[in-house]
């Protein structure tokens, strides 16, 4: 088995764990106490689940399973172990329950998990080649990224709460359409997908690294905007669930505010609706390999770590990392453009691809979370790439893959068109 030898910066890792928990607390603080047991998206658990799930999952993965520690509360550990991803409301209804614990009990459980985990991160052996869950500190990075992923889950669930059930921060609304650009020609070339096992942490669906030959194609410089999509709706297309029609005018349901529809912002849509728009407009969605070629390839034939180069992701590169909760006009982060001049490939919304979520050759379930990907290789989930406004910079890497059902309408997912 390949192994990754790490010199772990304990203080920095404790700080990252604490920062993740602080972000979770801040997100929960925006929810009115009266909404604690609400499930604004019936396909997801109520908020109470997530307040227990994040520390509980981390405790089970790192403290109990990887480090062979004891139990805090077996009942709550089982209750909060795993979320749901049902295909229909009918299936989701089977998970309904009316015996959720009270908030004080959930918070005591979370505090006990946190105390044990902080001690583990500070002192335990976290990188152990003899323990499959600790090879390359897998369990540690699993729990850190898992919490960061769920910040986005919580945000898009909060998005569906009525305004009086959440506390709204201030919002800046800019609606400035960039100059129109023709589709960009991407020369035929190679795209490297995935990463090499043993070099860095990755989720199981990121392995193994492989190279794909990509024929030449053209791709839009910007994501499809609300203004673009409005023409489709006027021609009979399905309005996105983020839109609200009132008194003959369209408005946008932001995370915390309803505003007149900003025509220059990227449209958030399901994969089904994105595909329908692309077909209606005489185009198609890019494949995962085409996204990689447009994002990381260069006219010179080499590949970049990020679309903009090798520098770590910062605010000037795109709308991610909670720089804001909502989108901004397409083309607002030119410093993040790829070598071809394609913009907003990272940030402002995940990007749908036409590629069904499936394993790469050499896939094997990860020891610390064997169900993470394997349960979703069903032909009904599609790969998304990039990042949204509320995606952690820690998740921004070339090999990272996100996925959802084709008809899932709540994710911060946009799309751009590809032309053969």
Residue, then its C-alpha position, 0 to 999 in steps of 0.5 A: x500500500x502506498x503511504x504518505x508520510x506527514x509532518x503534522x502541524x498540530x497547532x494549525x490542525x487544531x486551529x482548522x478544526x476549531x475554525x470549522x466548528x466556529x463556522x458551523x456555529x455562526x451558520x446555526x446562529x443565523x437560524x431562528x430557534x423556532x426553526x431548529x426542528x424544521x426541514x425546509x428541504x424534505x430531501x434532507x434531515x432537519x437542522x437538529x440532525x446537522x448540529x449533532x451530525x458534524x461533531x458526531x461523525x468526526x468523533x466516530x471516524x477519528x476517535x472511535x474507529x481510527x484511534x479505537x477510543x470509547x463511546x460518549x453516547x451510543x444512541x446519539x452516535x447512531x442517530x447522527x452517524x449519516x445523512x440521507x440522499x433520497x431520490x424522492x419525497x416518498x423515500x425521504x418520508x421514511x426517515x421522518x421521526x418525532x423523537x429528536x433530542x432537545x438542543x441542550x442535549x445535542x450541544x452537550x454531545x457536540x461539546x464532548x465530541x469536540x473536547x475529545x477530538x481536539x485532544x486527539x488532533x493535538x496529541x494522538x498518532x494521526x499518521x500510521x501506515x499500519x492502520x488503514x484509516x490513518x494512512x496519510x492521516x486520512x481520518x483526520x483530513x476526512x473529518x476536517x473536509x466533511x465539516x467544510x462540505x456541510x457548511x454548504x449543505x447548511x447554507x442551501x437548506x437555510x436558503x429555503x427558510x422563510x425570511x422571518x426564520x433567519x437572521x439576514x446579514x447585509x448584502x451588496x447587489x451589483x448587476x453589471x453585464x460584462x461585454x459579450x464574448x464569443x465562445x472560446x476555442x480550446x485546442x485538442x489536447x490532454x486533460x489529467x483527471x484525479x490524483x496519484x494515490x499517496x501524494x495528498x489527501x483525497x476522497x476515494x472518487x479522486x483516484x486514480x490519476x489518469x490522462x484523457x485525450x480531449x478533441x477540440x471544442x469551443x466553450x462559453x467564456x462565462x456561465x449562463x446568466x439569469x438574463x440568458x436563461x430568462x429567454x428560455x423561460x419566456x419560450x416555455x422553459x422551466x423557471x429555476x426554483x431560485x426564481x419567484x414571479x411576483x406581479x409580472x416580474x421575476x425576483x431572485x430568492x437569495x440566501x437571506x434576501x429576495x431581490x429583483x432578478x439580477x440578470x448578470x448573475x449566473x443562473x442556478x439550475x438542476x442538471x436536467x434544466x441545464x441540459x434542457x437549456x443547452x439543447x434549446x440553445x443549440x449546444x451541450x454541457x461540457x464533459x468532466x474532461x472538457x471542463x478540465x481541459x478548459x480550466x487547467x490546460x494551456x495553449x502551450x500544452x502543459x497543465x496548471x494546478x489551478x485555472x490561474x496558475x499555481x498560487x493558492x486560492x484567494x479572494x481575487x481568484x473567485x467568489x468562494x470561501x464565504x466572500x459572500x453568500x450569493x453570486x455576483x456578476x459573471x466575469x467579476x474575478x478576471x484574475x481567476x481566468x484560465x490560460x484560455x481566458x475562460x472565467x469563473x471556473x472556480x467560484x460563483x457556482x459549481x459547474x454541471x458536466x455531462x459526465x455521470x458520477x462513476x469511479x475512475x479505474x483503480x477506485x477503491x473505497x476509502x477506509x475511513x468512509x467506505x460508503x462516501x462515493x460507492x453508494x452514488x455510482x448509480x447513473x443518476x448523479x452527475x459530476x460537478x466541478x469548481x466551487x460555489x460562493x460558500x465552498x471552502x478554499x480547502x476543497x478547491x483542488x483540481x481532482x475534487x469532484x462533487x455530484x448530485x441527482x440530475x433533478x436536484x434543484x437546491x444546489x448552488x450549481x450553474x453551467x456553461x455551454x460547450x460547442x463542438 
